Amino acid sequence: MDFTQATAIFAGADGAAAAGVYGHGPTRTQALDGVMLEFDNVSKSFWTGTQRKVILDNASFRVELGQSLGILAPNGTGKTTIINMMCGLEQPDEGIIRRDCRISFPLGFMGGVVPQHSANENARFIARIYGLDPDYVAAFSRWLTDIDEYFDMPVGTYSGGMRARFVFSLLLALEFDIYLIDEGMPTATDASFNRKAGQVLEERLKNATVVIVSHQAEILEKFCRQAAVLRDGKLYMFETLQEAKQYYDYTA
């Protein structure tokens, strides 16, 4: 992968948010009045061998400013696909996805990083895509990642833990209105990094909204009160996580 391909990946994630709409239907012409993210009759499916797997079937829901949302779903139901559609990494088959804010790529997502270039070069490149100061993003990422001279070496030479630290540092440097979390927080084996990253993330989330998908209610409890349950392509919304958990356990 080169920087041209990386541009396409990150433009898919943040470019969709900038455009406002992703999917089939009319374009958005006005703000969403406090609604940061909206799925309007969205359907998504794909084929697994000879069988069609339905992820969403005419699903409609909203994520509003300051109202973090947890989605409970069993393994294998398409949680990652939904998260990817939220940020624009995947398109719906039908329906409209409207966005009126900056939405993160999923925490832990490692696509878009060019392995033959250094962390410093990648950080500066991604900063330009998002319209931010390359010096700031590179300096922040260098401080948080704390991998010394490796920051100026090709990312492809990193261990898995080093690469995870670098990608997480990028997400925290960019700052978003909505943070997307797929199955809990990514962690590194370095305790110092986990402590610093946790402190920065806590500050970011004070003024941000979280959408998290998981098969475990305990993971959602850290981030949200409102929740939904995904079953057989349908998304059932509940006012509280407790109500969602009761339904999720009952239909398990």
VOPAGU-2260 file (C-alpha; in pm, 1 decimal, decimal comma):
REM VOPAGU-2260
SITE   aa  ch    i         X         Y         Z
SITE  MET   A    0       0,0       0,0       0,0
SITE  ASP   A    1     116,1     355,1     -74,9
SITE  PHE   A    2      -2,6     702,3      30,7
SITE  THR   A    3    -245,1     719,6    -264,3
SITE  GLN   A    4    -425,0     406,8    -142,8
SITE  ALA   A    5    -410,3     530,8     216,2
SITE  THR   A    6    -576,8     854,8     108,3
SITE  ALA   A    7    -869,0     655,7     -31,6
SITE  ILE   A    8    -910,0     467,1     297,0
SITE  PHE   A    9    -905,5     772,8     521,5
SITE  ALA   A   10   -1109,2     977,7     275,1
SITE  GLY   A   11   -1370,8     704,2     297,3
SITE  ALA   A   12   -1379,6     732,9     674,0
SITE  ASP   A   13   -1372,8    1110,3     717,9
SITE  GLY   A   14   -1474,4    1215,4     369,5
SITE  ALA   A   15   -1816,5    1059,7     420,0
SITE  ALA   A   16   -1862,2    1265,0     734,5
SITE  ALA   A   17   -1762,4    1578,4     549,2
SITE  ALA   A   18   -2004,4    1502,6     267,8
SITE  GLY   A   19   -2284,4    1438,8     513,3
SITE  VAL   A   20   -2452,4    1148,2     340,3
SITE  TYR   A   21   -2341,3     798,4     244,6
SITE  GLY   A   22   -2581,6     569,6      66,7
SITE  HIS   A   23   -2867,4     583,1    -178,5
SITE  GLY   A   24   -3108,3     872,8    -171,1
SITE  PRO   A   25   -3116,3    1254,5    -156,2
SITE  THR   A   26   -2822,1    1449,9     -22,5
SITE  ARG   A   27   -2840,5    1631,3     308,9
SITE  THR   A   28   -2904,2    2005,7     265,5
SITE  GLN   A   29   -2922,2    2114,4     630,2
SITE  ALA   A   30   -2783,5    2024,6     970,9
SITE  LEU   A   31   -2938,0    1736,9    1159,5
SITE  ASP   A   32   -3053,5    1952,9    1455,6
SITE  GLY   A   33   -2852,5    1787,6    1731,6
SITE  VAL   A   34   -2840,3    1450,2    1559,0
SITE  MET   A   35   -2478,7    1362,3    1485,3
SITE  LEU   A   36   -2535,4    1033,5    1302,1
SITE  GLU   A   37   -2849,0     885,9    1146,2
SITE  PHE   A   38   -2924,4     556,5     973,6
SITE  ASP   A   39   -3237,1     586,0     758,1
SITE  ASN   A   40   -3381,1     250,7     640,3
SITE  VAL   A   41   -3033,1     106,8     599,0
SITE  SER   A   42   -2987,1    -248,3     473,6
SITE  LYS   A   43   -2663,1    -441,9     445,9
SITE  SER   A   44   -2591,1    -803,5     360,3
SITE  PHE   A   45   -2328,1   -1018,1     196,5
SITE  TRP   A   46   -2282,5   -1372,3      73,4
SITE  THR   A   47   -2096,0   -1636,3     270,9
SITE  GLY   A   48   -2053,1   -1922,5      29,7
SITE  THR   A   49   -2405,4   -2009,3     -81,8
SITE  GLN   A   50   -2587,3   -1828,0     199,5
SITE  ARG   A   51   -2687,4   -1461,9     225,9
SITE  LYS   A   52   -2599,2   -1310,4     562,8
SITE  VAL   A   53   -2816,5   -1013,8     664,9
SITE  ILE   A   54   -2642,8    -754,2     882,9
SITE  LEU   A   55   -2911,4    -483,6     882,1
SITE  ASP   A   56   -3263,0    -500,2     739,1
SITE  ASN   A   57   -3419,8    -153,2     693,1
SITE  ALA   A   58   -3269,8     -27,2    1019,4
SITE  SER   A   59   -3332,5     330,1    1134,0
SITE  PHE   A   60   -3176,4     495,2    1438,9
SITE  ARG   A   61   -3003,4     812,9    1553,8
SITE  VAL   A   62   -2701,9     902,5    1763,0
SITE  GLU   A   63   -2750,9    1243,0    1924,0
SITE  LEU   A   64   -2502,7    1488,8    2069,9
SITE  GLY   A   65   -2389,0    1370,9    2412,1
SITE  GLN   A   66   -2598,1    1052,0    2398,0
SITE  SER   A   67   -2349,6     767,0    2375,3
SITE  LEU   A   68   -2491,7     443,1    2237,0
SITE  GLY   A   69   -2405,5      82,0    2305,5
SITE  ILE   A   70   -2508,8    -196,7    2069,7
SITE  LEU   A   71   -2532,6    -549,0    2207,9
SITE  ALA   A   72   -2494,4    -819,9    1946,4
SITE  PRO   A   73   -2380,5   -1183,2    1945,1
SITE  ASN   A   74   -2054,5   -1273,4    1777,5
SITE  GLY   A   75   -2084,7   -1320,5    1403,6
SITE  THR   A   76   -2379,0   -1083,3    1355,5
SITE  GLY   A   77   -2186,5    -805,7    1180,7
SITE  LYS   A   78   -2087,5    -566,7    1459,3
SITE  THR   A   79   -1769,4    -461,7    1280,7
SITE  THR   A   80   -1959,7    -405,0     956,6
SITE  ILE   A   81   -2198,8    -164,9    1132,2
SITE  ILE   A   82   -1910,1      27,9    1287,7
SITE  ASN   A   83   -1741,0      48,2     947,7
SITE  MET   A   84   -2058,7     185,2     788,2
SITE  MET   A   85   -2082,7     452,4    1057,2
SITE  CYS   A   86   -1745,1     598,7     964,5
SITE  GLY   A   87   -1771,7     539,1     590,9
SITE  LEU   A   88   -1534,4     246,7     550,2
SITE  GLU   A   89   -1824,8      42,8     409,3
SITE  GLN   A   90   -2136,2     147,2     218,8
SITE  PRO   A   91   -2493,3      31,6     280,9
SITE  ASP   A   92   -2671,5    -171,5      15,6
SITE  GLU   A   93   -2982,2      42,6      58,4
SITE  GLY   A   94   -3086,7     343,0     263,9
SITE  ILE   A   95   -2909,7     659,3     375,0
SITE  ILE   A   96   -2647,4     729,1     639,9
SITE  ARG   A   97   -2636,3    1096,5     739,8
SITE  ARG   A   98   -2348,8    1249,5     932,9
SITE  ASP   A   99   -2312,0    1597,1    1079,6
SITE  CYS   A  100   -1987,4    1562,0    1274,5
SITE  ARG   A  101   -1636,4    1420,3    1273,6
SITE  ILE   A  102   -1650,4    1043,6    1325,5
SITE  SER   A  103   -1341,6     843,4    1415,4
SITE  PHE   A  104   -1216,1     536,2    1240,7
SITE  PRO   A  105   -1270,2     235,9    1473,2
SITE  LEU   A  106   -1034,5     219,3    1768,8
SITE  GLY   A  107    -769,6     -35,6    1681,7
SITE  PHE   A  108    -823,0       0,9    1304,9
SITE  MET   A  109    -484,4     -34,8    1133,1
SITE  GLY   A  110    -582,6      16,2     771,4
SITE  GLY   A  111    -448,8     325,4     599,2
SITE  VAL   A  112    -105,8     316,5     762,5
SITE  VAL   A  113     163,0     274,8     496,0
SITE  PRO   A  114     412,8      13,9     624,2
SITE  GLN   A  115     709,3     122,1     413,3
SITE  HIS   A  116     699,3     472,9     562,1
SITE  SER   A  117     792,1     578,6     914,5
SITE  ALA   A  118     546,5     666,6    1189,5
SITE  ASN   A  119     658,7    1028,0    1153,9
SITE  GLU   A  120     579,4    1029,9     781,3
SITE  ASN   A  121     245,9     852,3     832,7
SITE  ALA   A  122     141,8    1089,0    1112,0
SITE  ARG   A  123     218,2    1396,3     901,5
SITE  PHE   A  124      41,6    1254,1     598,9
SITE  ILE   A  125    -274,4    1163,8     791,5
SITE  ALA   A  126    -273,9    1505,4     962,2
SITE  ARG   A  127    -290,2    1671,9     620,3
SITE  ILE   A  128    -583,7    1451,4     517,4
SITE  TYR   A  129    -776,8    1572,4     822,6
SITE  GLY   A  130    -668,0    1934,6     778,3
SITE  LEU   A  131    -461,7    1945,3    1098,0
SITE  ASP   A  132    -113,4    2072,8    1179,5
SITE  PRO   A  133     132,5    1796,9    1079,1
SITE  ASP   A  134     388,9    1915,8    1334,3
SITE  TYR   A  135     137,2    1886,1    1618,6
SITE  VAL   A  136       4,1    1543,5    1517,3
SITE  ALA   A  137     353,3    1401,4    1466,7
SITE  ALA   A  138     480,8    1544,9    1796,3
SITE  PHE   A  139     177,1    1421,1    1990,7
SITE  SER   A  140     202,1    1075,3    1838,7
SITE  ARG   A  141     577,1    1060,2    1905,8
SITE  TRP   A  142     521,3    1154,9    2271,7
SITE  LEU   A  143     237,5     909,6    2330,6
SITE  THR   A  144     381,3     616,2    2137,3
SITE  ASP   A  145     721,5     657,1    2308,0
SITE  ILE   A  146     917,2     420,6    2083,8
SITE  ASP   A  147    1229,9     637,7    2057,1
SITE  GLU   A  148    1420,1     606,6    1728,2
SITE  TYR   A  149    1168,8     354,5    1590,8
SITE  PHE   A  150     930,9     645,4    1527,8
SITE  ASP   A  151    1153,5     739,9    1233,7
SITE  MET   A  152    1175,0     385,5    1098,0
SITE  PRO   A  153     927,1     208,9     864,1
SITE  VAL   A  154     608,1     100,9    1041,2
SITE  GLY   A  155     642,0    -236,2     868,9
SITE  THR   A  156     940,4    -313,7    1092,8
SITE  TYR   A  157     736,6    -266,0    1413,5
SITE  SER   A  158     613,2    -538,3    1644,3
SITE  GLY   A  159     236,2    -579,0    1671,8
SITE  GLY   A  160     234,6    -393,2    2002,5
SITE  MET   A  161     434,9     -99,2    1868,5
SITE  ARG   A  162     207,0     -66,1    1568,0
SITE  ALA   A  163    -103,6     -77,2    1789,9
SITE  ARG   A  164      39,8     200,2    2007,5
SITE  PHE   A  165     112,7     415,7    1704,0
SITE  VAL   A  166    -234,3     375,0    1551,1
SITE  PHE   A  167    -405,9     445,5    1884,2
SITE  SER   A  168    -193,5     758,9    1925,2
SITE  LEU   A  169    -311,6     883,0    1585,3
SITE  LEU   A  170    -674,9     843,7    1681,0
SITE  LEU   A  171    -621,5    1041,7    2001,1
SITE  ALA   A  172    -423,7    1312,0    1820,2
SITE  LEU   A  173    -693,5    1376,4    1560,0
SITE  GLU   A  174    -987,2    1442,7    1800,3
SITE  PHE   A  175   -1340,4    1348,5    1690,5
SITE  ASP   A  176   -1701,6    1419,2    1790,4
SITE  ILE   A  177   -1790,0    1048,3    1787,4
SITE  TYR   A  178   -1548,7     771,6    1882,7
SITE  LEU   A  179   -1624,0     423,4    1750,7
SITE  ILE   A  180   -1525,4     124,8    1964,3
SITE  ASP   A  181   -1551,2    -234,6    1846,1
SITE  GLU   A  182   -1551,9    -487,8    2133,3
SITE  GLY   A  183   -1384,1    -280,6    2402,1
SITE  MET   A  184   -1072,5     -73,1    2435,7
SITE  PRO   A  185    -753,2    -171,8    2258,7
SITE  THR   A  186    -462,9    -211,0    2499,2
SITE  ALA   A  187     -90,2    -248,3    2457,7
SITE  THR   A  188     150,7    -453,6    2661,2
SITE  ASP   A  189     328,6    -134,9    2771,4
SITE  ALA   A  190     181,9     -19,0    3104,7
SITE  SER   A  191     312,0     336,5    3067,9
SITE  PHE   A  192     143,5     373,4    2728,6
SITE  ASN   A  193    -185,8     232,7    2858,2
SITE  ARG   A  194    -180,8     480,5    3146,1
SITE  LYS   A  195    -103,6     783,6    2928,9
SITE  ALA   A  196    -345,2     681,4    2653,1
SITE  GLY   A  197    -619,4     615,9    2907,4
SITE  GLN   A  198    -577,8     962,5    3056,8
SITE  VAL   A  199    -588,9    1130,7    2715,5
SITE  LEU   A  200    -891,7     928,4    2607,4
SITE  GLU   A  201   -1075,2    1015,4    2928,5
SITE  GLU   A  202   -1024,3    1385,3    2850,5
SITE  ARG   A  203   -1136,8    1341,0    2489,8
SITE  LEU   A  204   -1455,4    1159,8    2590,9
SITE  LYS   A  205   -1563,3    1441,5    2823,6
SITE  ASN   A  206   -1666,5    1636,6    2513,9
SITE  ALA   A  207   -1738,0    1350,4    2276,3
SITE  THR   A  208   -1995,8    1080,7    2210,8
SITE  VAL   A  209   -1917,8     708,8    2201,2
SITE  VAL   A  210   -2072,8     434,2    1991,0
SITE  ILE   A  211   -1958,9      92,5    2108,0
SITE  VAL   A  212   -2058,4    -253,1    1987,7
SITE  SER   A  213   -1998,6    -567,7    2189,5
SITE  HIS   A  214   -2141,9    -906,2    2281,4
SITE  GLN   A  215   -2083,3    -824,8    2650,1
SITE  ALA   A  216   -2300,5    -576,8    2841,0
SITE  GLU   A  217   -2023,0    -526,5    3097,0
SITE  ILE   A  218   -1806,7    -356,7    2833,0
SITE  LEU   A  219   -2086,8    -116,9    2739,1
SITE  GLU   A  220   -2145,0     -11,0    3101,0
SITE  LYS   A  221   -1824,1     193,1    3101,8
SITE  PHE   A  222   -1939,9     418,1    2820,6
SITE  CYS   A  223   -2316,4     448,1    2780,5
SITE  ARG   A  224   -2664,0     437,0    2932,0
SITE  GLN   A  225   -2865,0     408,3    2611,3
SITE  ALA   A  226   -2838,6      79,2    2425,7
SITE  ALA   A  227   -2972,6    -130,8    2141,9
SITE  VAL   A  228   -2981,7    -501,1    2059,5
SITE  LEU   A  229   -2901,9    -639,4    1714,9
SITE  ARG   A  230   -3093,0    -955,6    1625,2
SITE  ASP   A  231   -3145,6   -1107,5    1281,0
SITE  GLY   A  232   -3080,2    -780,0    1099,9
SITE  LYS   A  233   -3313,1    -578,4    1323,7
SITE  LEU   A  234   -3194,8    -315,0    1570,5
SITE  TYR   A  235   -3411,4    -286,2    1882,2
SITE  MET   A  236   -3357,7      44,0    2067,2
SITE  PHE   A  237   -3395,7      80,2    2444,9
SITE  GLU   A  238   -3379,6     385,3    2670,9
SITE  THR   A  239   -3149,0     212,3    2917,9
SITE  LEU   A  240   -2871,6     -42,1    2901,2
SITE  GLN   A  241   -3048,3    -249,3    3164,6
SITE  GLU   A  242   -3357,2    -287,5    2944,1
SITE  ALA   A  243   -3140,0    -381,9    2649,1
SITE  LYS   A  244   -2951,3    -636,0    2857,6
SITE  GLN   A  245   -3274,2    -800,5    2976,3
SITE  TYR   A  246   -3394,7    -837,8    2617,7
SITE  TYR   A  247   -3053,2    -955,8    2499,4
SITE  ASP   A  248   -3032,0   -1222,5    2770,1
SITE  TYR   A  249   -3392,7   -1330,7    2708,6
SITE  THR   A  250   -3338,7   -1380,3    2334,2
SITE  ALA   A  251   -2993,3   -1538,0    2365,8
